[in-house]
């Protein structure tokens, strides 16, 4: 079906095979033995309709000539029984073409559907964390139980008080991304929940927490235990001992458009958006390095962080490349660990162990296309929509935020959220980050105070929620932001995403 006109009357339409390179990355990491690096992955917008883009390989072009806006044309390469469209320099000698603009999000943001907010009916009352580390070799369900017991105890509750369970992405996720979901946890801790949720298609990993809030606000539950567990580093070590699987063809999902070109990681996909931002706004790797160095500095004050050794900007630039413009320190750290939260009804929250953390607003609206290459080009997809939606649900403004815990699966994710949430204008993050003090613990926007996923470990969004509660309780010790009253949190890392605004006062 055509997304623009709604017609399902499809037919083949010949095109010229020419287009414009609108994003690219030089991949330097060996994702699969079938494609030894380096190789160039690009997004090409075709001339006949620039809304139609192909993730592809750029071939027979020196990497020094690669620029966003470069004119290219198709070259088909035969692989087994298929012909793959790849692209090279345009034969007509044209060098530069028009790069499509991103669609403005403002026209699509919906106002509140009703004056009363579900956020006013809930609060965060408990947080818990398991051991977090590299290759712990611990069963992931054991880590989950450890974090969940800690969160329930922290709230001053017992397991008998818990009447809801919510997790992301549920029990079917592979690759070290699940402990077995709600099913496994309920089998281990007989909670007999009134309501459960375990799903991957939510507004970021934090969507599982939004779902819990909605269930509590609707009166289904009083206390929902939310949890997220990863054991990626142990899983990768175990898989690494096995012989590589024989190549197989992936058909029928979004990877069928990427796998043939070696675009196998979000590092590749988001790097291409970063290249567009660099071209459009003059951003440089120095801005990304500022985010990475700040994260490491904060991690040094967090006893639970994986990487705590000091890191300089020179260290950042000296690290090996993964997928340009991303080097090693632009990428978060796979780890093992679990984090849990308790979402409670507001009328119970004031009687529990800690002062509650109030929910001021959530941002969940999908505005960009839920796609890595067909929608937003100049920023991480699914940041500007949820961010704009967040500010429609509160009278607070970006200048009221005391601490920002923004998803940093890659440094460019974090940069995208800084712009989307209005801490600077779109395209202005390079200038904003030129002063590293702005995002320091004593700066105007203390950022990722626990070290983020770049240094503390990829706990897949929940680490930011945990740290927001720590900061708003005033329990950050050496990394505590003085007088923190309002915290913004984003989760997602791609498609879709979401964000929260929390306060410790009403």
C-alpha positions as CSV (number, residue, x, y, z in Angstrom):
1,X,0.0,0.0,0.0
2,X,1.2,3.5,-0.8
3,X,1.7,5.4,2.5
4,X,1.1,8.7,0.8
5,X,-2.1,8.1,-1.2
6,X,-3.5,5.0,0.4
7,X,-3.8,3.1,-2.9
8,X,-3.2,-0.7,-3.0
9,X,-3.1,-0.8,-6.8
10,X,0.6,-1.5,-7.2
11,X,2.5,-1.8,-10.4
12,X,6.1,-1.9,-11.5
13,X,7.5,1.5,-12.4
14,X,10.8,1.8,-14.2
15,X,13.3,4.3,-12.7
16,X,16.6,5.7,-13.9
17,X,18.7,4.1,-11.2
18,X,20.2,7.4,-10.2
19,X,19.9,9.1,-6.9
20,X,21.6,11.0,-4.0
21,X,23.6,9.5,-1.2
22,X,21.8,10.8,1.9
23,X,23.7,8.9,4.6
24,X,26.7,6.6,4.8
25,X,29.1,4.8,7.1
26,X,32.4,3.1,6.5
27,X,32.0,-0.1,8.5
28,X,35.2,-1.3,10.1
29,X,33.8,-4.1,12.4
30,X,33.5,-7.8,11.4
31,X,29.8,-8.5,12.0
32,X,29.9,-11.6,9.8
33,X,32.6,-13.8,8.2
34,X,30.7,-13.4,4.9
35,X,31.6,-9.7,4.7
36,X,35.1,-8.8,5.7
37,X,35.5,-5.1,6.5
38,X,36.0,-2.4,5.6
39,X,33.0,-1.7,3.4
40,X,30.7,1.2,2.8
41,X,27.0,1.1,3.7
42,X,24.8,4.0,2.4
43,X,21.3,5.2,2.1
44,X,20.3,6.4,-1.4
45,X,17.3,8.5,-2.2
46,X,16.2,7.8,-5.8
47,X,15.7,10.7,-8.1
48,X,12.1,9.9,-9.1
49,X,10.8,10.1,-5.5
50,X,13.4,11.0,-2.8
51,X,11.0,9.6,-0.1
52,X,12.0,6.1,-1.5
53,X,15.4,5.1,0.0
54,X,17.5,2.1,-0.4
55,X,20.0,0.8,2.2
56,X,22.8,-0.4,0.0
57,X,26.6,-0.6,-0.5
58,X,28.6,2.1,-2.1
59,X,31.2,0.5,-4.3
60,X,34.2,1.5,-6.4
61,X,34.5,4.9,-4.7
62,X,37.4,6.1,-2.6
63,X,36.2,6.7,0.9
64,X,37.8,10.2,0.8
65,X,35.2,11.1,-1.9
66,X,32.2,10.0,0.1
67,X,30.0,12.9,1.0
68,X,26.3,13.2,1.9
69,X,24.7,14.7,-1.2
70,X,26.9,12.8,-3.7
71,X,25.2,11.8,-6.9
72,X,25.3,8.1,-7.5
73,X,23.8,5.5,-9.8
74,X,22.9,1.8,-9.6
75,X,25.2,-1.1,-10.4
76,X,23.6,-4.5,-10.1
77,X,25.8,-7.3,-8.7
78,X,24.8,-10.9,-9.0
79,X,24.8,-13.0,-5.8
80,X,23.6,-16.5,-6.3
81,X,20.1,-16.2,-7.8
82,X,19.5,-12.5,-7.0
83,X,20.8,-9.2,-8.4
84,X,21.5,-6.7,-5.6
85,X,21.3,-3.0,-6.4
86,X,24.5,-1.3,-5.3
87,X,25.6,2.2,-6.1
88,X,28.7,4.0,-7.4
89,X,29.6,7.4,-8.8
90,X,27.1,8.9,-11.3
91,X,28.4,8.4,-14.8
92,X,27.1,11.8,-16.0
93,X,29.8,13.5,-13.9
94,X,27.3,15.3,-11.6
95,X,28.8,15.6,-8.1
96,X,26.1,17.1,-5.9
97,X,22.4,16.6,-5.5
98,X,19.7,17.8,-3.2
99,X,19.4,16.0,0.2
100,X,15.7,15.6,1.3
101,X,14.6,17.6,4.3
102,X,13.2,15.9,7.3
103,X,9.5,16.4,7.8
104,X,8.6,19.0,10.5
105,X,7.1,17.3,13.5
106,X,5.2,20.2,15.1
107,X,2.2,19.9,12.8
108,X,1.5,16.3,13.9
109,X,1.8,16.7,17.7
110,X,-1.5,16.0,19.4
111,X,-2.6,18.0,22.5
112,X,-3.9,16.2,25.6
113,X,-7.0,14.2,24.9
114,X,-8.5,15.2,28.3
115,X,-7.6,17.7,31.1
116,X,-6.9,15.1,33.8
117,X,-3.7,13.1,33.5
118,X,-3.1,9.5,34.3
119,X,0.4,10.5,35.4
120,X,-1.1,12.3,38.5
121,X,-2.4,8.9,39.7
122,X,0.9,7.1,39.9
123,X,4.4,7.3,41.4
124,X,7.7,5.4,41.4
125,X,8.2,3.9,44.8
126,X,10.9,1.3,44.6
127,X,14.1,0.6,42.7
128,X,16.4,-2.4,42.6
129,X,19.5,-3.5,40.8
130,X,21.2,-6.9,40.5
131,X,24.9,-7.4,40.1
132,X,26.0,-5.7,36.8
133,X,29.1,-6.7,35.0
134,X,30.8,-8.2,32.0
135,X,30.4,-12.0,31.4
136,X,29.1,-12.7,34.9
137,X,28.1,-16.2,33.8
138,X,25.0,-16.0,36.0
139,X,21.6,-17.3,34.9
140,X,19.6,-14.3,33.8
141,X,16.5,-15.3,35.7
142,X,18.7,-15.2,38.9
143,X,19.7,-11.7,38.1
144,X,16.0,-10.7,37.6
145,X,15.0,-12.2,40.9
146,X,17.8,-10.4,42.7
147,X,16.8,-7.0,41.2
148,X,13.1,-7.5,41.8
149,X,13.5,-8.5,45.4
150,X,15.7,-5.4,45.9
151,X,13.1,-3.1,44.3
152,X,10.2,-4.5,46.4
153,X,12.2,-4.3,49.6
154,X,13.3,-0.7,48.7
155,X,9.6,0.3,48.3
156,X,8.8,-1.1,51.8
157,X,6.5,-3.7,50.3
158,X,6.4,-7.5,50.2
159,X,5.9,-9.8,47.2
160,X,2.3,-10.3,48.4
161,X,1.6,-6.6,47.7
162,X,2.7,-6.9,44.0
163,X,-0.4,-7.3,41.8
164,X,1.1,-6.5,38.4
165,X,4.2,-7.4,36.3
166,X,5.5,-5.6,33.3
167,X,8.7,-6.1,31.3
168,X,10.4,-5.4,28.0
169,X,10.7,-7.1,25.5
170,X,9.0,-10.3,26.9
171,X,10.1,-13.9,26.9
172,X,10.7,-14.5,23.2
173,X,13.7,-12.1,22.7
174,X,16.9,-13.8,21.8
175,X,20.6,-12.8,21.8
176,X,20.9,-12.3,25.6
177,X,18.0,-9.8,25.7
178,X,15.5,-11.7,27.9
179,X,15.4,-13.8,31.0
180,X,12.2,-15.5,30.0
181,X,9.8,-12.7,30.6
182,X,6.8,-12.5,32.8
183,X,6.3,-16.3,32.5
184,X,9.7,-17.2,34.0
185,X,9.5,-14.6,36.8
186,X,6.0,-15.6,37.9
187,X,7.0,-19.2,37.9
188,X,9.8,-18.3,40.3
189,X,8.0,-15.8,42.4
190,X,4.4,-16.9,42.7
191,X,2.8,-13.4,42.7
192,X,-0.5,-14.2,41.0
193,X,-0.7,-10.8,39.3
194,X,-4.0,-9.2,38.4
195,X,-2.3,-7.8,35.2
196,X,0.8,-8.6,33.1
197,X,2.6,-7.1,30.2
198,X,5.6,-8.3,28.2
199,X,6.0,-6.7,24.7
200,X,8.7,-5.4,22.4
201,X,6.6,-2.9,20.3
202,X,6.4,-0.1,22.9
203,X,7.6,3.5,23.1
204,X,11.1,2.4,23.9
205,X,12.0,0.0,26.7
206,X,10.3,2.5,29.0
207,X,7.1,1.7,27.3
208,X,6.8,-1.2,29.7
209,X,6.8,1.3,32.6
210,X,4.2,3.5,30.8
211,X,2.0,0.4,30.4
212,X,2.3,-0.2,34.2
213,X,1.4,3.4,35.0
214,X,-1.7,3.1,32.8
215,X,-2.8,-0.2,34.5
216,X,-2.4,1.4,37.9
217,X,-4.2,4.6,36.9
218,X,-7.0,2.5,35.5
219,X,-7.5,0.7,38.8
220,X,-6.3,-2.8,37.6
221,X,-3.4,-2.8,40.0
222,X,-1.9,-1.1,43.1
223,X,1.7,-2.0,42.7
224,X,3.3,-3.1,39.5
225,X,6.8,-4.6,39.4
226,X,8.6,-3.6,36.2
227,X,11.9,-5.3,35.2
228,X,14.5,-5.4,32.4
229,X,17.3,-8.0,32.2
230,X,20.2,-8.4,29.8
231,X,22.9,-11.0,29.7
232,X,24.4,-10.0,26.4
233,X,28.1,-10.4,27.3
234,X,27.7,-13.9,28.7
235,X,25.5,-14.9,25.7
236,X,28.1,-13.5,23.3
237,X,30.9,-15.4,25.0
238,X,29.0,-18.7,24.8
239,X,28.0,-18.1,21.2
240,X,31.5,-17.2,20.3
241,X,32.7,-20.7,21.2
242,X,30.4,-22.2,18.6
243,X,31.3,-22.5,14.9
244,X,29.6,-19.8,12.8
245,X,26.2,-20.8,11.3
246,X,26.0,-21.4,7.6
247,X,24.7,-18.4,5.7
248,X,20.9,-18.1,5.4
249,X,18.6,-15.8,3.6
250,X,16.4,-13.6,5.8
251,X,13.1,-12.8,4.1
252,X,10.0,-11.0,5.1
253,X,11.2,-8.6,7.7
254,X,13.2,-5.4,7.8
255,X,16.5,-7.2,7.9
256,X,15.9,-8.6,4.4
257,X,16.7,-5.1,3.1
258,X,19.9,-4.7,5.2
259,X,21.5,-8.0,5.7
260,X,22.7,-8.5,2.1
261,X,24.7,-5.2,2.5
262,X,26.3,-6.1,5.9
263,X,24.1,-3.5,7.6
264,X,23.7,-5.8,10.6
265,X,23.9,-3.5,13.6
266,X,22.2,-0.4,14.9
267,X,25.8,1.0,14.9
268,X,25.6,1.0,11.1
269,X,22.0,2.3,10.9
270,X,22.4,5.2,13.4
271,X,25.9,6.1,12.0
272,X,24.3,6.9,8.7
273,X,21.9,9.3,10.4
274,X,24.9,10.8,12.1
275,X,26.6,11.4,8.8
276,X,23.6,13.3,7.6
277,X,23.6,15.5,10.7
278,X,27.3,16.2,10.2
279,X,26.7,17.2,6.6
280,X,23.6,19.3,7.3
281,X,24.7,21.1,10.4
282,X,28.5,20.9,10.4
283,X,28.7,18.7,13.5
284,X,31.9,17.0,14.2
285,X,33.1,14.0,16.2
286,X,34.2,16.3,18.9
287,X,30.6,16.8,20.0
288,X,30.2,13.0,20.3
289,X,33.4,12.8,22.2
290,X,32.2,15.3,24.7
291,X,29.3,13.0,25.5
292,X,31.5,9.9,25.8
293,X,34.1,11.6,28.0
294,X,31.4,13.1,30.3
295,X,29.8,9.7,30.7
296,X,33.2,8.2,31.7
297,X,33.9,11.0,34.2
298,X,30.5,10.3,35.9
299,X,31.0,6.6,35.8
300,X,34.1,7.1,37.8
301,X,31.8,8.2,40.7
302,X,29.5,5.3,40.3
303,X,30.7,2.1,42.1
304,X,28.3,0.0,39.9
305,X,29.7,1.2,36.6
306,X,31.6,-1.2,34.4
307,X,34.2,1.2,33.0
308,X,35.4,3.7,35.6
309,X,39.0,4.4,34.6
310,X,39.5,8.1,33.4
311,X,39.2,8.8,29.7
312,X,40.4,11.8,27.8
313,X,39.3,13.3,24.5
314,X,42.7,12.0,23.1
315,X,41.7,8.5,24.2
316,X,38.4,8.9,22.5
317,X,39.9,9.8,19.2
318,X,42.6,7.1,19.4
319,X,40.1,4.3,19.8
320,X,39.5,1.9,16.9
321,X,36.7,2.7,14.5
322,X,33.5,0.6,14.5
323,X,31.3,2.2,11.9
324,X,32.2,5.8,11.0
325,X,31.7,8.3,12.6
326,X,31.5,5.9,15.6
327,X,34.6,4.6,17.3
328,X,34.7,2.2,20.2
329,X,33.8,4.8,22.8
330,X,30.7,5.9,20.9
331,X,29.2,2.5,21.5
332,X,27.6,1.3,24.8
333,X,28.9,-1.7,26.7
334,X,27.1,-5.0,26.5
335,X,26.8,-6.5,30.0
336,X,24.8,-8.8,32.3
337,X,22.4,-7.3,34.8
338,X,18.9,-6.6,35.8
339,X,17.1,-3.5,37.0
340,X,13.6,-3.3,38.5
341,X,11.1,-0.5,39.4
342,X,7.9,-0.4,41.4
343,X,5.0,1.7,40.0
344,X,2.4,2.4,42.7
345,X,-1.0,4.1,43.0
346,X,-0.5,7.6,44.3
347,X,-2.8,7.1,47.3
348,X,-0.4,4.4,48.6
349,X,2.9,6.1,47.7
350,X,3.0,8.5,50.6
351,X,2.9,5.7,53.2
352,X,5.9,3.7,51.8
353,X,9.6,3.7,52.7
354,X,10.8,6.5,50.5
355,X,9.3,9.8,49.4
356,X,7.7,9.1,46.0
357,X,9.0,10.2,42.7
358,X,6.1,11.8,40.9
359,X,5.4,11.4,37.2
360,X,4.9,14.7,35.6
361,X,4.5,13.7,32.0
362,X,5.3,11.0,29.4
363,X,6.1,11.4,25.7
364,X,5.0,8.5,23.5
365,X,3.6,9.8,20.2
366,X,4.9,8.3,16.9
367,X,5.5,11.0,14.3
368,X,8.5,9.9,12.3
369,X,8.0,6.8,10.2
370,X,8.9,3.7,12.3
371,X,11.8,3.0,10.0
372,X,15.6,3.3,10.0
373,X,15.9,4.7,6.5
374,X,12.5,5.8,5.1
375,X,11.8,8.6,7.6
376,X,14.0,10.9,9.6
377,X,17.6,11.2,8.2
378,X,19.3,13.9,10.3
379,X,18.7,12.5,13.8
380,X,17.9,9.2,15.5
381,X,14.3,8.2,14.5
382,X,11.6,8.4,17.1
383,X,13.1,11.2,19.2
384,X,11.5,14.4,18.1
385,X,7.9,13.0,18.2
386,X,8.0,11.7,21.8
387,X,9.9,14.8,22.9
388,X,7.3,17.2,21.4
389,X,4.5,15.1,22.9
390,X,6.1,15.2,26.4
391,X,6.0,19.0,26.6
392,X,2.3,19.1,25.7
393,X,1.5,17.2,28.9
394,X,3.2,19.6,31.4
395,X,3.6,23.3,32.1
396,X,7.3,22.7,32.8
397,X,9.8,23.7,30.2
398,X,13.3,22.5,29.2
399,X,14.9,25.1,31.4
400,X,13.2,23.6,34.4
401,X,15.1,20.3,34.1
402,X,17.8,19.7,36.7
403,X,19.1,16.4,35.4
404,X,18.9,14.6,32.1
405,X,19.2,10.8,31.7
406,X,19.2,10.4,28.0
407,X,19.5,7.1,26.1
408,X,23.1,6.7,24.8
409,X,23.3,3.3,23.1
410,X,25.5,5.4,20.8
411,X,26.7,9.0,21.5
412,X,24.5,10.2,18.6
413,X,21.4,8.9,20.2
414,X,22.1,11.2,23.2
415,X,22.9,14.1,20.9
416,X,19.5,13.6,19.1
417,X,17.6,13.6,22.4
418,X,19.4,16.8,23.5
419,X,18.1,18.6,20.4
420,X,14.7,17.0,20.4
421,X,13.9,17.9,24.0
422,X,14.7,21.5,23.3
423,X,17.9,21.9,25.3
424,X,19.3,23.5,22.2
425,X,17.9,24.1,18.7
426,X,17.8,21.4,16.0
427,X,21.2,21.2,14.5
428,X,22.8,23.2,17.4
429,X,24.1,20.4,19.5
430,X,27.6,20.8,18.1
431,X,27.8,24.3,19.5
432,X,26.0,23.4,22.7
433,X,28.5,20.6,23.4
434,X,31.5,22.7,22.5
435,X,31.6,23.7,26.2
436,X,31.9,20.3,28.1
437,X,31.0,22.1,31.3
438,X,27.4,22.4,30.2
439,X,26.7,18.7,30.7
440,X,28.9,18.2,33.8
441,X,27.4,17.4,37.2
442,X,27.6,21.1,38.1
443,X,26.6,22.4,34.7
444,X,23.4,23.7,33.3
445,X,22.3,20.2,32.1
446,X,23.9,17.5,34.1
447,X,23.8,14.5,31.7
448,X,23.8,10.8,32.4
449,X,25.0,11.2,35.9
450,X,25.7,7.5,36.5
451,X,27.9,7.0,33.4
452,X,25.1,6.1,31.0
453,X,25.2,3.0,28.9
454,X,28.5,4.1,27.4
455,X,30.4,3.5,30.6
456,X,28.0,2.0,33.2
457,X,26.7,-0.8,30.9
458,X,23.8,-1.4,28.5
459,X,21.0,-2.1,30.8
460,X,18.7,-1.2,28.0
461,X,16.9,1.9,29.1
462,X,16.1,1.0,32.7
463,X,19.4,2.3,34.0
464,X,18.3,5.8,33.2
465,X,15.0,5.4,35.0
466,X,16.9,3.9,38.1
467,X,19.3,6.9,38.1
468,X,16.5,9.5,37.9
469,X,15.0,8.1,41.1
470,X,18.4,8.0,42.7
471,X,19.0,11.7,41.8
472,X,15.5,12.9,42.8
473,X,15.9,11.1,46.2
474,X,19.3,12.8,46.7
475,X,21.0,9.5,47.0
476,X,23.7,10.0,44.3
477,X,26.6,10.5,46.8
478,X,29.6,11.8,44.9
479,X,27.7,12.1,41.7
480,X,24.6,13.8,43.2
481,X,23.3,16.9,41.4
482,X,22.7,19.5,44.1
483,X,19.1,20.5,44.5
484,X,17.8,18.1,41.8
485,X,14.0,18.4,41.6
486,X,13.1,17.7,37.9
487,X,14.6,14.8,35.8
488,X,14.0,14.0,32.2
489,X,14.5,10.4,31.0
490,X,14.5,9.0,27.4
491,X,14.6,5.4,26.3
492,X,14.5,3.7,23.0
493,X,17.6,3.8,21.0
494,X,15.8,3.6,17.6
495,X,12.3,2.7,16.6
496,X,10.2,3.5,18.6
497,X,11.3,5.7,21.5
498,X,9.7,7.5,24.5
499,X,10.5,9.8,27.3
500,X,9.5,10.8,30.9
501,X,9.5,13.8,33.1
502,X,9.8,13.1,36.9
503,X,9.7,15.4,39.9
504,X,10.2,15.0,43.6
505,X,7.6,17.7,44.5
506,X,4.1,18.4,43.4
